[in-house]
Amino acid sequence: LFGHWGQGLLGIVMLWACLTTAIGLLSGFSDYMANLTSWPYRFWLLLSSVISTVVANLELNTLITIAQPIMLALYPPTILVTFLAFIRHKLVYPRLSYRLLLSVALLGGIVDALNGLGIDVSGLSFIPGFHQWLAWCLPSLGLTLLLYYLPQQRTTPQEASVISE
């Protein structure tokens, strides 16, 4: 609508928006890592800036090739954590349930990632959803149902008063 001046203004606005976001992320990450480790803030800032510059200059196909196995391995536990947030209060043993379920989901995600890398894991093709990158889904669902309906140890009011004394 505003011609070349409008395109230039939009470019400047986008540049400042992206630059402030990048500076905020780099400084926040560097500060966190400096507090977590013994290495100084400037080291983390330089390292994360160099890595960000290298990643930003990769071609899209290269970036997708690198990120795909990582995403295939990590998205099942991420989806499961989101789902478990809704039923956590109904699980009898929430800590044990989280550990078991996330281990199963991560294992399924690793199988999917290996399959995505071209490593032959066809011996596991009997798992429903294997060919759709959902090898983690049915085992996670089955274990979730098992842990959800796991009987809770019940105590009578008399036993509860004896235990609390």
N, C-alpha and C positions, 0 to 999 in steps of 0.2 A: 504494500500500500504506500509506503514511504520511499520506495525505490532503493537506490544504493545507500542513501543515508540511513534508512531504516534497517537495512541489512547490516551495516556497520555498527549501528547502535545495538542491535540484537546480538551481534558477535561480541561486543564489549561486555554486555550484560551477562552473556553465557560464560565468557572468560572469567569474569570476577566471581560469578557464582561457583564455578568449578574450582577456581583457585582457592577461594576461602574454604570450601569443603575439603580440598586436598590438604591444605595447611592445618586445618583442624584435626583431620584424621591422623596425619603424620605426627603432629605434636602430641595428641592424646595417646597414640600408640607408644611413642617414644618415652613419654612420661611414665606410662604404666610399666613398660618393660624396664626402665631405669629403676623404678621402685621395687620391682620383682627380682631383679638380678643385681650383680655388683658392677655391671658395665654402665658407663655414664650415658646421660641423655643424648649428648652429641653423637656418640657411637651409634645408638639406635636410630637417631634421626638420619644420619648419613646412610646407614644400611637400608633402612626402609625407603629412603628417597631413591637410592640406586636400584633397588629391586622394583619399585614402582615405575621408574623410568624404563627399565628393561621390559617389564610386562606391558607397559603402554605402547612400546614400539614393536610388539609382536603382531604378526598378521592375525586376523580373526580366526582363520582355520587352525593355525598353530595354537592359539589360545584355547579354542574349543577342544582340540586334541589333548591338550594337557589337562584341562579342567574336567573333561567328561568322566574319567575313571574316579576322580576325587568326588565328584558330585554323585555318581552312582553308588559309591560306598557310604556317603554321608546322609543322603536324603532319607533312607529308611529310618534310622534312629531319630532324625529330626521330625519326621511325620509322626512317629510313635510317641515322642515326648509331648508333642502338641495334643495328641489323642489322650494320653495318660493324664494330662492336666484336668480333663473333664471327669475322669473316673477315679482319681487318686483317693478321694475320701471314702470310696466304697471298697478299696482293696484292704484285705486283712493285714497283709505285710507289705506296706508300700515300698520300703527300701529294698527288700529282697525282690519284689516284683519289678521295680525299675531296673535293677541290675540284670536280672534274668532276661527281661524283655528287650532291653537295649543291646545286650550281648547277642541275642538271637537276631535282632534286626541288623546289627552291624555285621554279623557273620554273613547274613543273606546279602547285604549290600556289597561286601567284599567279593562274594561269589559273582554278583552282577558286574562289578568292576573288572574282575579277572576275565569274565566273558567279553566285556567291552574292549579289553586290551587284546583280544584274540587268543587268549590262553584257553586251551581245551578243557572245559569243565562240563562237557556233555554227559558225563556220568551222573550228573545231578538233574538231568532233564526230566526225571520222573516227578519232580516237585511241581505242583500246579502253579502256573504263572511264570515258569522259568523262561520261556521264550518271549514273554512280554516284559522282562526285567522286573518281575514281581516275585522272585523266589523267596523273599523275606516275608511276604504278606500272609500266607496261610499258616506257616509255623508261628508267626507272631500273634495272629488272631487266635489260634488254638491255645497257645500258652496264656494269652490274656483271659480267655474264657475260663481256663483252668484256675488261674490265680484269682479271678473275680469271684468264682463260686467255691473257692476253697473254704471249707468249713472253719469257722472261727471257734476257738475254745470258749465254751460258755461256762460261767460260774453262777452258782445260786447266790442269793443275797447273804446267806449265812457264811458261805465260803469266802465271799468278798470281804466280810467284816473280819474273819479270822486272818485272812491274808494281809489286810491293812494294819492289823495290830502287830 
